[in-house]
Amino acid sequence: MAVVKTIDLVGVSSESWRHAAKEALAEAAKTLRGIESMDVLETSCSIEDNEISEYLAHVRIKFRIER
């Protein structure tokens, strides 16, 4: 029997939403083993002086629990 756990993270990037999602995955991979998939739940951005200053990607990472 397998159990899959999820965590939600928000990646931040000055480049793009794709890069923000990749940053979230890279950070999770530092401490989690068995990552199987990732859903992008939402994207948003921060604005400064009428320009996008940061891209944010809210992601849900799924990984298998090891016994």
TORLOKE-678588 format. One record per atom (N, C-alpha, C, CB): residue number from 1; x, y, z; atom name; chain; residue in three letters. Coordinates in pm, whole numbers. Glycine has a CB too. Layout:
N
<atom num="NUM" xx="X" yy="Y" zz="Z" atome="CA" chaine="A" residu="ala"/>
...
% end
This chain:
67
<atom num="1" xx="84" yy="-118" zz="0" atome="N" chaine="A" residu="met"/>
<atom num="1" xx="0" yy="0" zz="0" atome="CA" chaine="A" residu="met"/>
<atom num="1" xx="89" yy="125" zz="0" atome="C" chaine="A" residu="met"/>
<atom num="1" xx="-96" yy="0" zz="122" atome="CB" chaine="A" residu="met"/>
<atom num="2" xx="50" yy="224" zz="-76" atome="N" chaine="A" residu="ala"/>
<atom num="2" xx="128" yy="347" zz="-86" atome="CA" chaine="A" residu="ala"/>
<atom num="2" xx="47" yy="464" zz="-31" atome="C" chaine="A" residu="ala"/>
<atom num="2" xx="169" yy="375" zz="-232" atome="CB" chaine="A" residu="ala"/>
<atom num="3" xx="119" yy="558" zz="24" atome="N" chaine="A" residu="val"/>
<atom num="3" xx="58" yy="683" zz="71" atome="CA" chaine="A" residu="val"/>
<atom num="3" xx="134" yy="798" zz="6" atome="C" chaine="A" residu="val"/>
<atom num="3" xx="62" yy="694" zz="229" atome="CB" chaine="A" residu="val"/>
<atom num="4" xx="59" yy="890" zz="-51" atome="N" chaine="A" residu="val"/>
<atom num="4" xx="118" yy="1007" zz="-114" atome="CA" chaine="A" residu="val"/>
<atom num="4" xx="82" yy="1129" zz="-31" atome="C" chaine="A" residu="val"/>
<atom num="4" xx="70" yy="1022" zz="-262" atome="CB" chaine="A" residu="val"/>
<atom num="5" xx="180" yy="1209" zz="1" atome="N" chaine="A" residu="lys"/>
<atom num="5" xx="161" yy="1331" zz="79" atome="CA" chaine="A" residu="lys"/>
<atom num="5" xx="176" yy="1450" zz="-13" atome="C" chaine="A" residu="lys"/>
<atom num="5" xx="262" yy="1339" zz="198" atome="CB" chaine="A" residu="lys"/>
<atom num="6" xx="111" yy="1561" zz="22" atome="N" chaine="A" residu="thr"/>
<atom num="6" xx="124" yy="1683" zz="-58" atome="CA" chaine="A" residu="thr"/>
<atom num="6" xx="169" yy="1799" zz="31" atome="C" chaine="A" residu="thr"/>
<atom num="6" xx="-9" yy="1717" zz="-129" atome="CB" chaine="A" residu="thr"/>
<atom num="7" xx="242" yy="1889" zz="-30" atome="N" chaine="A" residu="ile"/>
<atom num="7" xx="274" yy="2016" zz="35" atome="CA" chaine="A" residu="ile"/>
<atom num="7" xx="250" yy="2128" zz="-65" atome="C" chaine="A" residu="ile"/>
<atom num="7" xx="422" yy="2018" zz="87" atome="CB" chaine="A" residu="ile"/>
<atom num="8" xx="210" yy="2242" zz="-16" atome="N" chaine="A" residu="asp"/>
<atom num="8" xx="190" yy="2360" zz="-100" atome="CA" chaine="A" residu="asp"/>
<atom num="8" xx="305" yy="2457" zz="-76" atome="C" chaine="A" residu="asp"/>
<atom num="8" xx="53" yy="2428" zz="-71" atome="CB" chaine="A" residu="asp"/>
<atom num="9" xx="357" yy="2512" zz="-184" atome="N" chaine="A" residu="leu"/>
<atom num="9" xx="464" yy="2611" zz="-178" atome="CA" chaine="A" residu="leu"/>
<atom num="9" xx="433" yy="2722" zz="-276" atome="C" chaine="A" residu="leu"/>
<atom num="9" xx="602" yy="2547" zz="-210" atome="CB" chaine="A" residu="leu"/>
<atom num="10" xx="494" yy="2836" zz="-255" atome="N" chaine="A" residu="val"/>
<atom num="10" xx="486" yy="2947" zz="-350" atome="CA" chaine="A" residu="val"/>
<atom num="10" xx="629" yy="2980" zz="-392" atome="C" chaine="A" residu="val"/>
<atom num="10" xx="414" yy="3073" zz="-288" atome="CB" chaine="A" residu="val"/>
<atom num="11" xx="657" yy="2957" zz="-520" atome="N" chaine="A" residu="gly"/>
<atom num="11" xx="787" yy="2993" zz="-577" atome="CA" chaine="A" residu="gly"/>
<atom num="11" xx="783" yy="3137" zz="-625" atome="C" chaine="A" residu="gly"/>
<atom num="11" xx="826" yy="2897" zz="-693" atome="CB" chaine="A" residu="gly"/>
<atom num="12" xx="896" yy="3203" zz="-616" atome="N" chaine="A" residu="val"/>
<atom num="12" xx="906" yy="3344" zz="-654" atome="CA" chaine="A" residu="val"/>
<atom num="12" xx="1022" yy="3361" zz="-752" atome="C" chaine="A" residu="val"/>
<atom num="12" xx="926" yy="3436" zz="-528" atome="CB" chaine="A" residu="val"/>
<atom num="13" xx="999" yy="3441" zz="-855" atome="N" chaine="A" residu="ser"/>
<atom num="13" xx="1102" yy="3466" zz="-955" atome="CA" chaine="A" residu="ser"/>
<atom num="13" xx="1087" yy="3606" zz="-1012" atome="C" chaine="A" residu="ser"/>
<atom num="13" xx="1095" yy="3360" zz="-1068" atome="CB" chaine="A" residu="ser"/>
<atom num="14" xx="1197" yy="3663" zz="-1052" atome="N" chaine="A" residu="ser"/>
<atom num="14" xx="1192" yy="3792" zz="-1121" atome="CA" chaine="A" residu="ser"/>
<atom num="14" xx="1183" yy="3772" zz="-1273" atome="C" chaine="A" residu="ser"/>
<atom num="14" xx="1317" yy="3877" zz="-1086" atome="CB" chaine="A" residu="ser"/>
<atom num="15" xx="1188" yy="3644" zz="-1319" atome="N" chaine="A" residu="glu"/>
<atom num="15" xx="1191" yy="3614" zz="-1462" atome="CA" chaine="A" residu="glu"/>
<atom num="15" xx="1055" yy="3576" zz="-1521" atome="C" chaine="A" residu="glu"/>
<atom num="15" xx="1287" yy="3503" zz="-1487" atome="CB" chaine="A" residu="glu"/>
<atom num="16" xx="988" yy="3474" zz="-1460" atome="N" chaine="A" residu="ser"/>
<atom num="16" xx="864" yy="3422" zz="-1519" atome="CA" chaine="A" residu="ser"/>
<atom num="16" xx="791" yy="3332" zz="-1419" atome="C" chaine="A" residu="ser"/>
<atom num="16" xx="894" yy="3345" zz="-1649" atome="CB" chaine="A" residu="ser"/>
<atom num="17" xx="665" yy="3299" zz="-1453" atome="N" chaine="A" residu="trp"/>
<atom num="17" xx="589" yy="3206" zz="-1370" atome="CA" chaine="A" residu="trp"/>
<atom num="17" xx="651" yy="3067" zz="-1379" atome="C" chaine="A" residu="trp"/>
<atom num="17" xx="440" yy="3202" zz="-1412" atome="CB" chaine="A" residu="trp"/>
<atom num="18" xx="696" yy="3029" zz="-1496" atome="N" chaine="A" residu="arg"/>
<atom num="18" xx="760" yy="2898" zz="-1513" atome="CA" chaine="A" residu="arg"/>
<atom num="18" xx="883" yy="2886" zz="-1424" atome="C" chaine="A" residu="arg"/>
<atom num="18" xx="799" yy="2876" zz="-1661" atome="CB" chaine="A" residu="arg"/>
<atom num="19" xx="963" yy="2989" zz="-1422" atome="N" chaine="A" residu="his"/>
<atom num="19" xx="1084" yy="2989" zz="-1338" atome="CA" chaine="A" residu="his"/>
<atom num="19" xx="1046" yy="2986" zz="-1190" atome="C" chaine="A" residu="his"/>
<atom num="19" xx="1172" yy="3112" zz="-1368" atome="CB" chaine="A" residu="his"/>
<atom num="20" xx="939" yy="3054" zz="-1152" atome="N" chaine="A" residu="ala"/>
<atom num="20" xx="892" yy="3052" zz="-1013" atome="CA" chaine="A" residu="ala"/>
<atom num="20" xx="852" yy="2911" zz="-973" atome="C" chaine="A" residu="ala"/>
<atom num="20" xx="773" yy="3149" zz="-994" atome="CB" chaine="A" residu="ala"/>
<atom num="21" xx="782" yy="2838" zz="-1060" atome="N" chaine="A" residu="ala"/>
<atom num="21" xx="743" yy="2701" zz="-1032" atome="CA" chaine="A" residu="ala"/>
<atom num="21" xx="866" yy="2611" zz="-1020" atome="C" chaine="A" residu="ala"/>
<atom num="21" xx="648" yy="2648" zz="-1142" atome="CB" chaine="A" residu="ala"/>
<atom num="22" xx="964" yy="2631" zz="-1107" atome="N" chaine="A" residu="lys"/>
<atom num="22" xx="1087" yy="2553" zz="-1102" atome="CA" chaine="A" residu="lys"/>
<atom num="22" xx="1164" yy="2580" zz="-974" atome="C" chaine="A" residu="lys"/>
<atom num="22" xx="1174" yy="2584" zz="-1224" atome="CB" chaine="A" residu="lys"/>
<atom num="23" xx="1161" yy="2704" zz="-926" atome="N" chaine="A" residu="glu"/>
<atom num="23" xx="1227" yy="2739" zz="-800" atome="CA" chaine="A" residu="glu"/>
<atom num="23" xx="1163" yy="2667" zz="-682" atome="C" chaine="A" residu="glu"/>
<atom num="23" xx="1223" yy="2891" zz="-778" atome="CB" chaine="A" residu="glu"/>
<atom num="24" xx="1029" yy="2660" zz="-681" atome="N" chaine="A" residu="ala"/>
<atom num="24" xx="958" yy="2590" zz="-575" atome="CA" chaine="A" residu="ala"/>
<atom num="24" xx="996" yy="2442" zz="-575" atome="C" chaine="A" residu="ala"/>
<atom num="24" xx="805" yy="2606" zz="-590" atome="CB" chaine="A" residu="ala"/>
<atom num="25" xx="999" yy="2381" zz="-693" atome="N" chaine="A" residu="leu"/>
<atom num="25" xx="1036" yy="2240" zz="-704" atome="CA" chaine="A" residu="leu"/>
<atom num="25" xx="1181" yy="2217" zz="-659" atome="C" chaine="A" residu="leu"/>
<atom num="25" xx="1018" yy="2191" zz="-849" atome="CB" chaine="A" residu="leu"/>
<atom num="26" xx="1271" yy="2303" zz="-700" atome="N" chaine="A" residu="ala"/>
<atom num="26" xx="1412" yy="2289" zz="-663" atome="CA" chaine="A" residu="ala"/>
<atom num="26" xx="1430" yy="2298" zz="-512" atome="C" chaine="A" residu="ala"/>
<atom num="26" xx="1497" yy="2396" zz="-733" atome="CB" chaine="A" residu="ala"/>
<atom num="27" xx="1358" yy="2387" zz="-449" atome="N" chaine="A" residu="glu"/>
<atom num="27" xx="1369" yy="2403" zz="-304" atome="CA" chaine="A" residu="glu"/>
<atom num="27" xx="1312" yy="2279" zz="-233" atome="C" chaine="A" residu="glu"/>
<atom num="27" xx="1294" yy="2531" zz="-257" atome="CB" chaine="A" residu="glu"/>
<atom num="28" xx="1199" yy="2228" zz="-280" atome="N" chaine="A" residu="ala"/>
<atom num="28" xx="1139" yy="2108" zz="-220" atome="CA" chaine="A" residu="ala"/>
<atom num="28" xx="1232" yy="1988" zz="-236" atome="C" chaine="A" residu="ala"/>
<atom num="28" xx="1003" yy="2079" zz="-284" atome="CB" chaine="A" residu="ala"/>
<atom num="29" xx="1297" yy="1977" zz="-349" atome="N" chaine="A" residu="ala"/>
<atom num="29" xx="1384" yy="1862" zz="-377" atome="CA" chaine="A" residu="ala"/>
<atom num="29" xx="1506" yy="1858" zz="-284" atome="C" chaine="A" residu="ala"/>
<atom num="29" xx="1430" yy="1867" zz="-521" atome="CB" chaine="A" residu="ala"/>
<atom num="30" xx="1537" yy="1967" zz="-219" atome="N" chaine="A" residu="lys"/>
<atom num="30" xx="1650" yy="1969" zz="-125" atome="CA" chaine="A" residu="lys"/>
<atom num="30" xx="1623" yy="1883" zz="-2" atome="C" chaine="A" residu="lys"/>
<atom num="30" xx="1682" yy="2111" zz="-83" atome="CB" chaine="A" residu="lys"/>
<atom num="31" xx="1495" yy="1869" zz="36" atome="N" chaine="A" residu="thr"/>
<atom num="31" xx="1463" yy="1797" zz="159" atome="CA" chaine="A" residu="thr"/>
<atom num="31" xx="1364" yy="1682" zz="141" atome="C" chaine="A" residu="thr"/>
<atom num="31" xx="1407" yy="1893" zz="259" atome="CB" chaine="A" residu="thr"/>
<atom num="32" xx="1303" yy="1669" zz="25" atome="N" chaine="A" residu="leu"/>
<atom num="32" xx="1205" yy="1563" zz="2" atome="CA" chaine="A" residu="leu"/>
<atom num="32" xx="1259" yy="1459" zz="-95" atome="C" chaine="A" residu="leu"/>
<atom num="32" xx="1075" yy="1621" zz="-51" atome="CB" chaine="A" residu="leu"/>
<atom num="33" xx="1225" yy="1334" zz="-69" atome="N" chaine="A" residu="arg"/>
<atom num="33" xx="1259" yy="1225" zz="-162" atome="CA" chaine="A" residu="arg"/>
<atom num="33" xx="1129" yy="1175" zz="-223" atome="C" chaine="A" residu="arg"/>
<atom num="33" xx="1336" yy="1110" zz="-90" atome="CB" chaine="A" residu="arg"/>
<atom num="34" xx="1137" yy="1116" zz="-338" atome="N" chaine="A" residu="gly"/>
<atom num="34" xx="1022" yy="1052" zz="-400" atome="CA" chaine="A" residu="gly"/>
<atom num="34" xx="918" yy="1147" zz="-456" atome="C" chaine="A" residu="gly"/>
<atom num="34" xx="958" yy="964" zz="-301" atome="CB" chaine="A" residu="gly"/>
<atom num="35" xx="959" yy="1266" zz="-499" atome="N" chaine="A" residu="ile"/>
<atom num="35" xx="864" yy="1358" zz="-560" atome="CA" chaine="A" residu="ile"/>
<atom num="35" xx="813" yy="1295" zz="-689" atome="C" chaine="A" residu="ile"/>
<atom num="35" xx="929" yy="1498" zz="-588" atome="CB" chaine="A" residu="ile"/>
<atom num="36" xx="679" yy="1290" zz="-701" atome="N" chaine="A" residu="glu"/>
<atom num="36" xx="618" yy="1225" zz="-817" atome="CA" chaine="A" residu="glu"/>
<atom num="36" xx="553" yy="1322" zz="-914" atome="C" chaine="A" residu="glu"/>
<atom num="36" xx="516" yy="1126" zz="-771" atome="CB" chaine="A" residu="glu"/>
<atom num="37" xx="497" yy="1429" zz="-864" atome="N" chaine="A" residu="ser"/>
<atom num="37" xx="432" yy="1524" zz="-954" atome="CA" chaine="A" residu="ser"/>
<atom num="37" xx="413" yy="1657" zz="-885" atome="C" chaine="A" residu="ser"/>
<atom num="37" xx="296" yy="1469" zz="-1002" atome="CB" chaine="A" residu="ser"/>
<atom num="38" xx="373" yy="1755" zz="-966" atome="N" chaine="A" residu="met"/>
<atom num="38" xx="349" yy="1889" zz="-914" atome="CA" chaine="A" residu="met"/>
<atom num="38" xx="236" yy="1951" zz="-993" atome="C" chaine="A" residu="met"/>
<atom num="38" xx="478" yy="1978" zz="-921" atome="CB" chaine="A" residu="met"/>
<atom num="39" xx="141" yy="2012" zz="-923" atome="N" chaine="A" residu="asp"/>
<atom num="39" xx="33" yy="2086" zz="-986" atome="CA" chaine="A" residu="asp"/>
<atom num="39" xx="56" yy="2235" zz="-965" atome="C" chaine="A" residu="asp"/>
<atom num="39" xx="-106" yy="2044" zz="-929" atome="CB" chaine="A" residu="asp"/>
<atom num="40" xx="39" yy="2313" zz="-1069" atome="N" chaine="A" residu="val"/>
<atom num="40" xx="41" yy="2459" zz="-1054" atome="CA" chaine="A" residu="val"/>
<atom num="40" xx="-102" yy="2502" zz="-1025" atome="C" chaine="A" residu="val"/>
<atom num="40" xx="100" yy="2530" zz="-1184" atome="CB" chaine="A" residu="val"/>
<atom num="41" xx="-126" yy="2549" zz="-904" atome="N" chaine="A" residu="leu"/>
<atom num="41" xx="-261" yy="2583" zz="-859" atome="CA" chaine="A" residu="leu"/>
<atom num="41" xx="-301" yy="2724" zz="-897" atome="C" chaine="A" residu="leu"/>
<atom num="41" xx="-271" yy="2565" zz="-711" atome="CB" chaine="A" residu="leu"/>
<atom num="42" xx="-204" yy="2814" zz="-894" atome="N" chaine="A" residu="glu"/>
<atom num="42" xx="-236" yy="2956" zz="-917" atome="CA" chaine="A" residu="glu"/>
<atom num="42" xx="-108" yy="3031" zz="-953" atome="C" chaine="A" residu="glu"/>
<atom num="42" xx="-304" yy="3019" zz="-791" atome="CB" chaine="A" residu="glu"/>
<atom num="43" xx="-123" yy="3132" zz="-1035" atome="N" chaine="A" residu="thr"/>
<atom num="43" xx="-11" yy="3222" zz="-1062" atome="CA" chaine="A" residu="thr"/>
<atom num="43" xx="-57" yy="3364" zz="-1030" atome="C" chaine="A" residu="thr"/>
<atom num="43" xx="37" yy="3210" zz="-1211" atome="CB" chaine="A" residu="thr"/>
<atom num="44" xx="38" yy="3444" zz="-986" atome="N" chaine="A" residu="ser"/>
<atom num="44" xx="10" yy="3584" zz="-956" atome="CA" chaine="A" residu="ser"/>
<atom num="44" xx="140" yy="3661" zz="-970" atome="C" chaine="A" residu="ser"/>
<atom num="44" xx="-52" yy="3602" zz="-811" atome="CB" chaine="A" residu="ser"/>
<atom num="45" xx="134" yy="3790" zz="-947" atome="N" chaine="A" residu="cys"/>
<atom num="45" xx="256" yy="3870" zz="-957" atome="CA" chaine="A" residu="cys"/>
<atom num="45" xx="247" yy="3990" zz="-864" atome="C" chaine="A" residu="cys"/>
<atom num="45" xx="279" yy="3916" zz="-1102" atome="CB" chaine="A" residu="cys"/>
<atom num="46" xx="364" yy="4041" zz="-831" atome="N" chaine="A" residu="ser"/>
<atom num="46" xx="375" yy="4164" zz="-753" atome="CA" chaine="A" residu="ser"/>
<atom num="46" xx="405" yy="4278" zz="-850" atome="C" chaine="A" residu="ser"/>
<atom num="46" xx="486" yy="4152" zz="-644" atome="CB" chaine="A" residu="ser"/>
<atom num="47" xx="350" yy="4394" zz="-819" atome="N" chaine="A" residu="ile"/>
<atom num="47" xx="366" yy="4510" zz="-906" atome="CA" chaine="A" residu="ile"/>
<atom num="47" xx="437" yy="4622" zz="-831" atome="C" chaine="A" residu="ile"/>
<atom num="47" xx="229" yy="4559" zz="-959" atome="CB" chaine="A" residu="ile"/>
<atom num="48" xx="533" yy="4684" zz="-896" atome="N" chaine="A" residu="glu"/>
<atom num="48" xx="601" yy="4804" zz="-843" atome="CA" chaine="A" residu="glu"/>
<atom num="48" xx="615" yy="4904" zz="-958" atome="C" chaine="A" residu="glu"/>
<atom num="48" xx="741" yy="4769" zz="-781" atome="CB" chaine="A" residu="glu"/>
<atom num="49" xx="574" yy="5025" zz="-935" atome="N" chaine="A" residu="asp"/>
<atom num="49" xx="584" yy="5131" zz="-1036" atome="CA" chaine="A" residu="asp"/>
<atom num="49" xx="520" yy="5089" zz="-1169" atome="C" chaine="A" residu="asp"/>
<atom num="49" xx="731" yy="5169" zz="-1059" atome="CB" chaine="A" residu="asp"/>
<atom num="50" xx="403" yy="5027" zz="-1160" atome="N" chaine="A" residu="asn"/>
<atom num="50" xx="326" yy="4983" zz="-1276" atome="CA" chaine="A" residu="asn"/>
<atom num="50" xx="398" yy="4879" zz="-1363" atome="C" chaine="A" residu="asn"/>
<atom num="50" xx="292" yy="5101" zz="-1361" atome="CB" chaine="A" residu="asn"/>
<atom num="51" xx="491" yy="4808" zz="-1304" atome="N" chaine="A" residu="glu"/>
<atom num="51" xx="564" yy="4701" zz="-1373" atome="CA" chaine="A" residu="glu"/>
<atom num="51" xx="562" yy="4575" zz="-1287" atome="C" chaine="A" residu="glu"/>
<atom num="51" xx="711" yy="4744" zz="-1405" atome="CB" chaine="A" residu="glu"/>
<atom num="52" xx="567" yy="4460" zz="-1350" atome="N" chaine="A" residu="ile"/>
<atom num="52" xx="577" yy="4334" zz="-1275" atome="CA" chaine="A" residu="ile"/>
<atom num="52" xx="715" yy="4326" zz="-1213" atome="C" chaine="A" residu="ile"/>
<atom num="52" xx="549" yy="4210" zz="-1366" atome="CB" chaine="A" residu="ile"/>
<atom num="53" xx="718" yy="4310" zz="-1081" atome="N" chaine="A" residu="ser"/>
<atom num="53" xx="847" yy="4301" zz="-1012" atome="CA" chaine="A" residu="ser"/>
<atom num="53" xx="880" yy="4156" zz="-974" atome="C" chaine="A" residu="ser"/>
<atom num="53" xx="846" yy="4388" zz="-887" atome="CB" chaine="A" residu="ser"/>
<atom num="54" xx="777" yy="4075" zz="-946" atome="N" chaine="A" residu="glu"/>
<atom num="54" xx="798" yy="3935" zz="-912" atome="CA" chaine="A" residu="glu"/>
<atom num="54" xx="683" yy="3850" zz="-965" atome="C" chaine="A" residu="glu"/>
<atom num="54" xx="813" yy="3918" zz="-760" atome="CB" chaine="A" residu="glu"/>
<atom num="55" xx="718" yy="3731" zz="-1010" atome="N" chaine="A" residu="tyr"/>
<atom num="55" xx="619" yy="3633" zz="-1053" atome="CA" chaine="A" residu="tyr"/>
<atom num="55" xx="607" yy="3529" zz="-941" atome="C" chaine="A" residu="tyr"/>
<atom num="55" xx="658" yy="3566" zz="-1190" atome="CB" chaine="A" residu="tyr"/>
<atom num="56" xx="485" yy="3491" zz="-907" atome="N" chaine="A" residu="leu"/>
<atom num="56" xx="462" yy="3393" zz="-801" atome="CA" chaine="A" residu="leu"/>
<atom num="56" xx="384" yy="3275" zz="-857" atome="C" chaine="A" residu="leu"/>
<atom num="56" xx="388" yy="3457" zz="-681" atome="CB" chaine="A" residu="leu"/>
<atom num="57" xx="425" yy="3155" zz="-821" atome="N" chaine="A" residu="ala"/>
<atom num="57" xx="355" yy="3033" zz="-864" atome="CA" chaine="A" residu="ala"/>
<atom num="57" xx="323" yy="2950" zz="-740" atome="C" chaine="A" residu="ala"/>
<atom num="57" xx="442" yy="2950" zz="-966" atome="CB" chaine="A" residu="ala"/>
<atom num="58" xx="195" yy="2933" zz="-712" atome="N" chaine="A" residu="his"/>
<atom num="58" xx="148" yy="2849" zz="-601" atome="CA" chaine="A" residu="his"/>
<atom num="58" xx="139" yy="2707" zz="-654" atome="C" chaine="A" residu="his"/>
<atom num="58" xx="9" yy="2898" zz="-543" atome="CB" chaine="A" residu="his"/>
<atom num="59" xx="218" yy="2616" zz="-598" atome="N" chaine="A" residu="val"/>
<atom num="59" xx="224" yy="2479" zz="-647" atome="CA" chaine="A" residu="val"/>
<atom num="59" xx="193" yy="2380" zz="-537" atome="C" chaine="A" residu="val"/>
<atom num="59" xx="362" yy="2449" zz="-707" atome="CB" chaine="A" residu="val"/>
<atom num="60" xx="145" yy="2263" zz="-578" atome="N" chaine="A" residu="arg"/>
<atom num="60" xx="124" yy="2151" zz="-485" atome="CA" chaine="A" residu="arg"/>
<atom num="60" xx="213" yy="2037" zz="-531" atome="C" chaine="A" residu="arg"/>
<atom num="60" xx="-29" yy="2107" zz="-479" atome="CB" chaine="A" residu="arg"/>
<atom num="61" xx="306" yy="1997" zz="-444" atome="N" chaine="A" residu="ile"/>
<atom num="61" xx="402" yy="1893" zz="-475" atome="CA" chaine="A" residu="ile"/>
<atom num="61" xx="356" yy="1764" zz="-408" atome="C" chaine="A" residu="ile"/>
<atom num="61" xx="546" yy="1933" zz="-429" atome="CB" chaine="A" residu="ile"/>
<atom num="62" xx="358" yy="1654" zz="-484" atome="N" chaine="A" residu="lys"/>
<atom num="62" xx="315" yy="1524" zz="-434" atome="CA" chaine="A" residu="lys"/>
<atom num="62" xx="436" yy="1430" zz="-426" atome="C" chaine="A" residu="lys"/>
<atom num="62" xx="205" yy="1463" zz="-524" atome="CB" chaine="A" residu="lys"/>
<atom num="63" xx="449" yy="1366" zz="-310" atome="N" chaine="A" residu="phe"/>
<atom num="63" xx="559" yy="1273" zz="-294" atome="CA" chaine="A" residu="phe"/>
<atom num="63" xx="513" yy="1152" zz="-213" atome="C" chaine="A" residu="phe"/>
<atom num="63" xx="678" yy="1342" zz="-225" atome="CB" chaine="A" residu="phe"/>
<atom num="64" xx="577" yy="1039" zz="-241" atome="N" chaine="A" residu="arg"/>
<atom num="64" xx="540" yy="913" zz="-178" atome="CA" chaine="A" residu="arg"/>
<atom num="64" xx="607" yy="902" zz="-40" atome="C" chaine="A" residu="arg"/>
<atom num="64" xx="582" yy="793" zz="-268" atome="CB" chaine="A" residu="arg"/>
<atom num="65" xx="529" yy="860" zz="59" atome="N" chaine="A" residu="ile"/>
<atom num="65" xx="582" yy="838" zz="194" atome="CA" chaine="A" residu="ile"/>
<atom num="65" xx="660" yy="707" zz="194" atome="C" chaine="A" residu="ile"/>
<atom num="65" xx="466" yy="834" zz="301" atome="CB" chaine="A" residu="ile"/>
<atom num="66" xx="781" yy="712" zz="247" atome="N" chaine="A" residu="glu"/>
<atom num="66" xx="863" yy="592" zz="256" atome="CA" chaine="A" residu="glu"/>
<atom num="66" xx="847" yy="529" zz="394" atome="C" chaine="A" residu="glu"/>
<atom num="66" xx="1012" yy="625" zz="229" atome="CB" chaine="A" residu="glu"/>
<atom num="67" xx="842" yy="399" zz="396" atome="N" chaine="A" residu="arg"/>
<atom num="67" xx="829" yy="326" zz="523" atome="CA" chaine="A" residu="arg"/>
<atom num="67" xx="953" yy="245" zz="549" atome="C" chaine="A" residu="arg"/>
<atom num="67" xx="705" yy="234" zz="522" atome="CB" chaine="A" residu="arg"/>
% end
